[in-house]
């Protein structure tokens, strides 16, 4: 099997330099196209969210919730308040687990000069603590998602019109205890990335869906220009760019590259974080808004704390009971779903016929939106390093920079094949 498509992805990079000046940068997402927008055609709409969750193992639950929203909009289904809270908790489980995976396993080895997180020394008190913190935080995110949604990946309980299973009182109590227990570990994590010595600033535009209360499931699309676009118009906001050397579609807005993800969310909506999070991080939050790409890691750590604090409040102040799915007759329609996945704004569009069969659709993922911005960052970075820096050091700095974006590739720790010409 020369090419295995059901993986988080792979990438390459070509940098062309002449007379110590960069002439071109090609960041190539080389995974072969997987044709999900074709595969969704002819499928029953009720099965679409589970099909599209298979786009990604890491953030499959974001795809499920985004697809459900699109399908419900097409069928004119309005979810109940309880369903909404359960979906928020599902997303918090994802954010806790997914951000922890990236920060501890992919990014933290760079901070400690290690090749792998598993190379940390159990006999060193700080590294021993971090090893245990990592797996406790990640396990807590998994546990929350499992209690609420059935699994931490490809969750079976959230469906069009509601949930098929509801958490028991005992499970809620256990979840609250687990989440409270990891809060000190999350604060330690934030301090590590706040004190990180890696920095790279370049002015760019930031785009995120901004809700009234910091979250990942609703809001309007904010580009920091003073306007906020209703999410159903996000497709019109995007300008698709074909990069002939990459298998992934790229995007601009207003002819310019932009960044999505935790840094964009923090820059545009930090004042909407949970009150307990803001109390604990007053000085840390003063660092935002920022154009330092490495603060994307810090923003992810802050989002873990927000997810912890808001999840505790929701679980302690709500009782969940069984309720039937909301169902409506099939009708011809178009639905748009937009959520903030761990890596940024995720867009699903579905067109359905009167028979409930999907006629077509569109999917835009965060890494595609960040692709051109990553290239422009690399261009500036290499231009700055080229005169006196060895090639091996430049390659390492490029890898660190790309890792800060947390692109949706499971091999983000060491994925680059760099070709110099």
C-alpha positions as CSV (number, residue, x, y, z in Angstrom):
1,X,0.0,0.0,0.0
2,X,1.9,3.0,-1.3
3,X,-0.7,5.5,-0.2
4,X,-2.9,5.2,2.8
5,X,-5.6,7.9,2.8
6,X,-7.3,7.4,6.2
7,X,-4.5,9.1,8.2
8,X,-4.3,12.6,9.7
9,X,-2.2,13.6,6.7
10,X,1.3,14.2,5.4
11,X,3.0,17.3,4.1
12,X,6.2,18.5,2.3
13,X,7.9,21.8,1.8
14,X,9.9,23.3,-1.0
15,X,11.8,26.5,-0.4
16,X,13.7,28.1,-3.3
17,X,16.5,30.5,-2.4
18,X,18.7,32.6,-4.6
19,X,21.4,35.0,-3.5
20,X,20.3,34.6,0.1
21,X,16.7,35.7,-0.7
22,X,13.6,33.4,-0.7
23,X,12.1,33.2,-4.2
24,X,9.2,30.8,-3.5
25,X,7.7,28.7,-0.7
26,X,5.5,25.7,-1.4
27,X,3.8,24.1,1.6
28,X,2.4,20.9,0.1
29,X,-0.3,18.9,1.7
30,X,0.4,15.7,-0.1
31,X,-2.3,13.4,1.1
32,X,-4.3,12.2,-1.8
33,X,-7.8,13.6,-2.2
34,X,-10.4,11.6,-0.4
35,X,-13.6,12.8,-2.3
36,X,-15.9,13.1,0.7
37,X,-17.9,15.7,-1.1
38,X,-18.6,13.1,-3.8
39,X,-19.1,10.3,-1.3
40,X,-21.9,12.2,0.5
41,X,-24.0,12.4,-2.6
42,X,-26.8,9.8,-2.7
43,X,-26.5,9.1,1.0
44,X,-29.5,9.4,3.5
45,X,-29.2,12.6,5.4
46,X,-29.6,10.8,8.8
47,X,-26.3,9.0,8.2
48,X,-24.4,11.9,7.0
49,X,-22.8,13.2,10.3
50,X,-21.3,9.8,11.0
51,X,-20.0,9.5,7.5
52,X,-18.3,12.9,7.6
53,X,-16.9,12.2,11.0
54,X,-14.5,9.8,9.3
55,X,-12.8,12.8,7.6
56,X,-10.7,13.0,10.8
57,X,-10.0,10.8,13.8
58,X,-8.5,13.5,15.9
59,X,-11.4,16.0,15.7
60,X,-14.2,13.7,14.4
61,X,-16.7,15.0,17.0
62,X,-16.3,18.6,15.5
63,X,-17.2,17.2,12.1
64,X,-20.2,15.4,13.6
65,X,-21.5,18.5,15.3
66,X,-20.9,20.7,12.3
67,X,-22.6,18.2,9.9
68,X,-25.6,17.9,12.4
69,X,-26.0,21.7,12.4
70,X,-26.0,21.8,8.6
71,X,-28.5,18.9,8.3
72,X,-30.8,20.5,10.9
73,X,-30.7,23.8,9.1
74,X,-31.7,22.1,5.9
75,X,-34.6,20.3,7.6
76,X,-35.5,23.4,9.7
77,X,-35.0,21.5,13.0
78,X,-34.3,23.7,16.1
79,X,-32.5,21.7,18.8
80,X,-33.7,21.8,22.4
81,X,-31.9,23.7,25.2
82,X,-30.7,20.4,26.7
83,X,-29.4,19.2,23.3
84,X,-27.5,22.4,23.0
85,X,-25.8,22.0,26.4
86,X,-24.9,18.4,25.6
87,X,-23.3,19.5,22.4
88,X,-21.3,22.2,24.2
89,X,-20.0,19.5,26.6
90,X,-19.2,17.2,23.7
91,X,-17.1,20.0,22.2
92,X,-15.4,20.7,25.6
93,X,-14.4,17.1,25.9
94,X,-12.8,17.4,22.4
95,X,-11.0,20.6,23.2
96,X,-9.5,19.3,26.4
97,X,-8.3,16.1,24.9
98,X,-7.2,17.5,21.5
99,X,-5.4,20.6,22.7
100,X,-3.6,18.5,25.4
101,X,-2.5,16.0,22.7
102,X,-1.0,18.8,20.6
103,X,0.6,20.8,23.5
104,X,2.2,17.9,25.4
105,X,3.0,15.3,22.7
106,X,3.7,17.4,19.7
107,X,4.9,20.8,20.9
108,X,6.4,20.4,24.4
109,X,9.4,18.3,23.4
110,X,10.7,21.4,21.5
111,X,10.6,23.4,24.7
112,X,12.7,20.8,26.6
113,X,15.0,19.9,23.8
114,X,13.6,16.4,23.5
115,X,12.7,14.4,20.4
116,X,9.7,12.9,22.0
117,X,7.4,13.5,25.0
118,X,8.1,10.0,26.1
119,X,11.8,10.9,26.4
120,X,10.9,13.0,29.4
121,X,12.7,11.9,32.6
122,X,10.5,10.3,35.2
123,X,13.3,11.0,37.8
124,X,13.2,14.7,37.1
125,X,10.4,16.2,39.3
126,X,9.2,18.7,36.7
127,X,9.2,16.3,33.8
128,X,7.6,13.6,36.0
129,X,4.8,16.0,36.8
130,X,4.3,16.9,33.2
131,X,4.1,13.3,32.1
132,X,1.4,12.6,34.5
133,X,-0.4,15.9,33.9
134,X,-0.5,15.1,30.1
135,X,-2.2,11.8,30.5
136,X,-4.6,12.9,33.2
137,X,-5.8,15.9,31.2
138,X,-6.1,13.9,28.0
139,X,-8.0,11.1,29.8
140,X,-10.4,13.6,31.4
141,X,-11.3,15.0,28.0
142,X,-11.8,11.5,26.7
143,X,-14.0,10.7,29.8
144,X,-16.2,13.8,29.4
145,X,-16.8,13.1,25.7
146,X,-17.5,9.4,26.5
147,X,-20.1,10.2,29.2
148,X,-21.9,12.8,27.1
149,X,-21.4,11.6,23.6
150,X,-20.6,7.9,23.8
151,X,-17.0,8.0,22.6
152,X,-14.2,10.5,22.4
153,X,-14.0,10.0,18.7
154,X,-16.8,9.2,16.2
155,X,-19.3,9.7,19.0
156,X,-22.5,7.8,18.5
157,X,-25.0,9.7,20.8
158,X,-25.3,13.1,19.0
159,X,-27.6,12.8,16.0
160,X,-29.8,15.0,14.0
161,X,-32.6,16.3,16.3
162,X,-30.9,15.6,19.6
163,X,-29.1,12.8,21.5
164,X,-29.9,9.0,21.7
165,X,-28.5,8.5,25.2
166,X,-28.3,10.7,28.3
167,X,-25.7,10.8,31.1
168,X,-26.7,9.3,34.5
169,X,-26.5,11.3,37.7
170,X,-23.5,9.2,38.9
171,X,-21.7,9.7,35.7
172,X,-22.1,13.5,36.0
173,X,-20.8,13.4,39.5
174,X,-17.7,11.4,38.4
175,X,-17.1,13.8,35.5
176,X,-17.2,16.9,37.8
177,X,-14.7,15.3,40.1
178,X,-12.3,14.4,37.3
179,X,-12.6,17.8,35.7
180,X,-12.0,19.7,39.0
181,X,-8.9,17.5,39.6
182,X,-7.1,18.5,36.5
183,X,-7.5,22.3,36.9
184,X,-4.1,22.8,38.7
185,X,-2.4,20.8,35.9
186,X,-4.0,23.0,33.3
187,X,-2.7,26.1,35.1
188,X,0.8,24.6,35.1
189,X,0.5,24.0,31.4
190,X,-0.5,27.6,30.8
191,X,2.5,28.9,32.7
192,X,4.9,26.8,30.6
193,X,3.6,28.2,27.4
194,X,3.4,31.7,28.8
195,X,7.1,31.6,29.6
196,X,8.1,29.9,26.3
197,X,11.1,31.5,24.6
198,X,9.8,30.8,21.0
199,X,8.5,33.9,19.3
200,X,7.6,34.8,15.7
201,X,5.6,37.9,14.9
202,X,4.1,38.8,11.5
203,X,1.1,40.9,11.0
204,X,-1.8,39.0,9.5
205,X,-5.6,38.9,9.6
206,X,-7.4,36.7,12.1
207,X,-10.8,35.1,11.5
208,X,-13.0,33.2,14.0
209,X,-16.7,32.6,14.9
210,X,-17.4,34.8,17.9
211,X,-20.3,34.0,20.2
212,X,-21.9,36.0,23.0
213,X,-20.2,33.6,25.5
214,X,-16.8,32.1,24.6
215,X,-17.5,28.8,22.9
216,X,-17.2,26.8,19.7
217,X,-20.6,26.1,18.3
218,X,-22.3,29.4,17.4
219,X,-21.7,33.1,16.7
220,X,-21.0,35.3,13.8
221,X,-17.8,35.3,11.6
222,X,-15.5,38.1,12.8
223,X,-12.5,39.2,10.8
224,X,-11.4,41.9,13.2
225,X,-12.7,44.6,10.7
226,X,-15.6,45.7,12.8
227,X,-18.2,43.6,11.0
228,X,-19.6,40.2,12.0
229,X,-20.9,38.0,9.3
230,X,-23.8,35.6,10.0
231,X,-22.4,32.0,9.8
232,X,-24.7,31.0,6.9
233,X,-22.8,33.4,4.7
234,X,-19.3,32.1,5.5
235,X,-19.1,30.4,2.2
236,X,-19.3,33.8,0.5
237,X,-16.6,35.1,2.7
238,X,-14.1,32.4,1.4
239,X,-12.1,32.9,-1.7
240,X,-10.9,29.5,-2.9
241,X,-7.3,29.3,-4.2
242,X,-6.0,26.3,-6.1
243,X,-2.3,25.5,-5.3
244,X,-1.1,23.2,-8.0
245,X,1.5,21.6,-5.8
246,X,-0.9,20.8,-2.9
247,X,-3.8,18.4,-2.7
248,X,-5.7,20.7,-0.3
249,X,-7.7,23.7,-1.3
250,X,-6.4,27.0,0.1
251,X,-8.4,30.1,0.9
252,X,-8.1,33.9,1.1
253,X,-10.4,36.7,2.0
254,X,-10.2,40.1,0.3
255,X,-7.3,38.8,-1.6
256,X,-5.3,38.2,1.6
257,X,-4.3,35.3,3.7
258,X,-5.7,34.9,7.2
259,X,-5.3,32.7,10.2
260,X,-8.0,30.6,12.0
261,X,-7.6,28.7,15.3
262,X,-7.1,29.3,19.0
263,X,-5.0,32.5,18.5
264,X,-7.7,34.0,16.3
265,X,-10.4,33.1,18.8
266,X,-8.4,34.5,21.7
267,X,-7.6,37.7,19.8
268,X,-11.2,38.4,18.9
269,X,-13.1,37.1,22.0
270,X,-10.9,36.8,25.1
271,X,-13.3,39.1,27.1
272,X,-16.0,36.4,26.7
273,X,-14.0,33.6,28.4
274,X,-15.5,32.0,31.6
275,X,-15.3,34.3,34.6
276,X,-13.2,31.8,36.6
277,X,-10.8,31.5,33.7
278,X,-10.4,35.3,33.6
279,X,-9.9,35.5,37.3
280,X,-7.0,33.0,37.2
281,X,-5.3,34.5,34.1
282,X,-5.6,38.2,34.3
283,X,-2.0,39.0,33.5
284,X,-1.8,36.2,30.9
285,X,-4.8,37.5,29.0
286,X,-3.1,40.9,28.8
287,X,-0.8,39.3,26.2
288,X,-3.7,39.2,23.7
289,X,-4.4,40.3,21.1
290,X,-1.1,39.1,19.6
291,X,0.5,38.4,16.3
292,X,3.0,36.0,17.7
293,X,2.2,32.6,16.1
294,X,3.6,30.8,19.1
295,X,0.9,32.2,21.3
296,X,-1.4,29.9,19.4
297,X,-0.1,27.3,21.8
298,X,-0.7,29.5,24.8
299,X,-4.2,30.2,23.5
300,X,-5.0,26.5,23.2
301,X,-3.9,26.0,26.8
302,X,-6.2,28.8,27.9
303,X,-9.0,27.2,26.0
304,X,-8.5,24.0,28.0
305,X,-9.0,26.0,31.2
306,X,-12.1,27.7,29.8
307,X,-13.5,24.3,28.8
308,X,-12.8,23.0,32.3
309,X,-14.5,25.9,34.0
310,X,-17.5,26.1,31.8
311,X,-18.0,22.3,31.8
312,X,-18.0,22.3,35.6
313,X,-20.6,25.1,35.7
314,X,-22.9,23.3,33.1
315,X,-22.7,20.0,34.8
316,X,-23.3,21.3,38.3
317,X,-26.2,23.5,37.4
318,X,-28.2,21.3,35.0
319,X,-30.1,18.0,35.3
320,X,-30.3,15.9,32.2
321,X,-33.3,13.8,31.4
322,X,-34.3,11.6,28.5
323,X,-36.1,13.4,25.7
324,X,-37.2,12.3,22.3
325,X,-35.5,13.3,19.1
326,X,-37.0,16.3,17.2
327,X,-38.1,15.0,13.8
328,X,-39.5,16.8,10.8
329,X,-40.6,15.5,7.4
330,X,-38.0,15.5,4.8
331,X,-37.9,18.6,2.5
332,X,-35.7,20.0,-0.1
333,X,-33.3,22.4,1.4
334,X,-29.8,23.7,1.9
335,X,-28.1,23.8,5.3
336,X,-24.9,25.5,6.6
337,X,-23.0,24.4,9.7
338,X,-20.1,26.3,11.1
339,X,-18.2,25.4,14.3
340,X,-14.9,26.2,15.8
341,X,-12.9,23.0,15.6
342,X,-9.7,22.8,17.7
343,X,-7.7,24.1,14.7
344,X,-10.1,26.8,13.6
345,X,-13.3,27.5,11.7
346,X,-14.9,24.4,10.1
347,X,-17.6,24.8,7.5
348,X,-20.1,22.2,6.2
349,X,-22.8,22.7,3.6
350,X,-25.4,20.1,2.6
351,X,-28.0,20.1,-0.1
352,X,-30.8,17.6,0.5
353,X,-33.8,16.5,-1.7
354,X,-37.4,16.0,-0.7
355,X,-36.7,12.3,-0.3
356,X,-34.1,12.9,2.4
357,X,-31.2,11.9,0.1
358,X,-28.2,14.2,-0.1
359,X,-27.7,15.9,-3.4
360,X,-24.4,17.6,-2.7
361,X,-22.4,19.6,-0.3
362,X,-19.1,21.3,0.6
363,X,-16.6,21.0,3.4
364,X,-13.9,23.6,4.3
365,X,-11.4,22.6,7.0
366,X,-9.2,24.9,9.1
367,X,-5.8,23.6,7.8
368,X,-6.8,24.5,4.3
369,X,-7.6,28.1,5.4
370,X,-4.3,28.4,7.2
371,X,-2.2,27.0,4.3
372,X,-1.3,30.3,2.6
373,X,-0.7,32.0,5.9
374,X,1.7,29.2,6.8
375,X,3.6,29.8,3.5
376,X,3.9,33.5,4.1
377,X,5.2,32.9,7.7
378,X,7.8,30.4,6.4
379,X,8.9,32.9,3.7
380,X,9.5,35.6,6.3
381,X,11.2,33.2,8.7
382,X,13.6,31.8,6.1
383,X,14.4,35.2,4.8
384,X,15.4,36.2,8.3
385,X,17.5,33.1,9.0
386,X,19.1,32.5,5.6
387,X,22.3,34.6,5.8
388,X,24.1,32.9,8.7
389,X,21.9,29.9,9.8
390,X,22.8,26.3,8.9
391,X,20.2,24.5,6.8
392,X,19.5,21.9,9.6
393,X,18.7,24.7,12.0
394,X,16.4,26.4,9.4
395,X,14.5,23.2,8.9
396,X,14.0,22.8,12.6
397,X,12.7,26.3,13.0
398,X,10.3,25.8,10.1
399,X,9.0,22.6,11.7
400,X,8.5,24.4,15.0
401,X,6.6,27.2,13.3
402,X,4.3,24.8,11.4
403,X,3.7,22.8,14.6
404,X,2.5,26.0,16.3
405,X,-0.4,26.1,13.8
406,X,-1.4,22.6,14.9
407,X,-2.2,21.4,11.4
408,X,-4.5,18.5,11.2
409,X,-1.8,15.8,10.7
410,X,-1.1,13.1,13.3
411,X,2.5,13.2,12.4
412,X,2.9,16.9,13.1
413,X,5.9,16.3,15.4
414,X,8.2,15.2,12.5
415,X,6.5,15.4,9.2
416,X,8.6,17.5,6.9
417,X,10.5,16.4,3.9
418,X,12.3,19.6,2.9
419,X,13.8,19.9,-0.6
420,X,16.3,22.7,-1.1
421,X,17.0,24.0,-4.6
